[in-house]
Amino acid sequence: MRYFPLFIDTRSASVLVLGGGPKAAAKLRLLLKTEAQIEVIAEELSIDVTRLLDARRLVWTKRSAVLNDVSDRRLVYIATDDGADNVKLIAAARAAGALVNVVDEREASDFLTPAIVDRDPVVVAIGTEGTAPSLARTIKAQFEATLSPRLGTLARIAGRQRVRRSAEGLRRFFGGVGERALIESGEAEAARLLRAFVDEQTAPTASQTGRVALVGAGPGDPELLTLKARKRLDEADVVLYDRLVAPAVLDLARREATLIEVGKTPAGPAWKQEDINARMIEAARAGAFVVRLKSGDPLVFGRADEEIDALETAGIAYEIVPGISAAFAAAAAGGFSLTRRGRNRTISFLTAHDAEGFAEHDWRTLARPGEAFAIYMGVRGARFVQGRLLIHGASADTPVSVIENASRPNQKIVAGTLGQLPDLLKQHRIEGPAIIFVGLAPRAALAAIDDRATLALPIGA
Ligand code: SAH
């Protein structure tokens, strides 16, 4: 590490910027976030810099710089086009105790200006020692996306209370609970909550009793989680998850969280729905923040209503965080749209199977030409679905595509016709989880570009 990061106090500090062009504008925008008094010395200003002059702490001296200008400055930015030629000015500034930055001239500078993620008073400074400014921008974008816009307010609340001990209280507060209180009840309530966390003597309040989030874990690829789902995982005390939730997603749960699988294996040993409800309520009553993590979207074939009813009956607060349902990830994998003018204006999601066994549908409607639908839990019921559709007049040539493990490293795409469906699954050893689309064919070109995909084209194609 050649450059050591540090934070310089700018209260009542004076900063000098030489030059009035685009280089100066970029630095001034950052400097105006500080409390420094800023002077720009330049013969003329670009429109960008002129606009910044509205700020009270910024003054413009219209002339070229002289050696005296650099005395009593904490920072000097040389943002003229011939920056490094200002040898005497740079030497004079250093001699007067200032740190000098010659914009875009690393070797002539005493310090570099980092990329900044500003959640004042929380500031993330990112530097690459000049090697890769675009990398710094990428990292900045990542932080911008993950750090709450309210982080600064939360930090100020904690700062005012001078909370230093209670690492656990602070962790919970910053882990999402504080932000929720801030959004729902305002700053005073958030501050009160933090005091309550820190001071165990305080009686539990509504915001401290447990609550439940029904969270969509998406189809498997952790990058397909919503930011909110990530946050909830980060705050969880208990995670009750379905069998289909990908391990890569579970890895994102808070390290101290208790993870409990409450899976229902098709035709295998399974948790009963009442037991899941009971477990969820028991944990929340004990004060835990429970994340009920369901694959895909929690409201698609997830028996969410039964869990919501149970929570309401028990008087436990809950929220629902949507997720990307398997059919959406499967369509993305297959490279086709779920609806298309002139082909299908509607799309149905159906299950081949439910708690009672094979599921009946309006087969006559589904068998009509131009119908398109996504079948969830369809692998074991494929022969049943095929039989029902053919009996009701569907063409055996209707395209089908099967996407197994959509968005996961072992994703497989198989295409064929309705007439071939059960054999296709057998031949390609599709065991699920898989989405079977009827009436939709994957893009043939996909096989060539995605070596994870196996694409079996319809016979004779
Ligand atoms: N709530 C989930 C669906 C749960 S039902 C959602 O919105 O996606 C379980 C069924 O979802 C599986 O039988 C399978 O049909 C489908 N499924 C879940 N994850 C999948 C994946 N990664 N790829 C393909 N299908 C998947």
Boltz pocket constraint, residues with backbone or C-beta under 6 A from the ligand:
constraints:
  - pocket:
      binder: B
      contacts: [[A, 218], [A, 219], [A, 220], [A, 244], [A, 294], [A, 295], [A, 296], [A, 297], [A, 298], [A, 299], [A, 300], [A, 301], [A, 302], [A, 324], [A, 325], [A, 326], [A, 327], [A, 330], [A, 375], [A, 376], [A, 377], [A, 378], [A, 403], [A, 404], [A, 405], [A, 406], [A, 407], [A, 408], [A, 432], [A, 433], [A, 434], [A, 435]]
      max_distance: 6.0
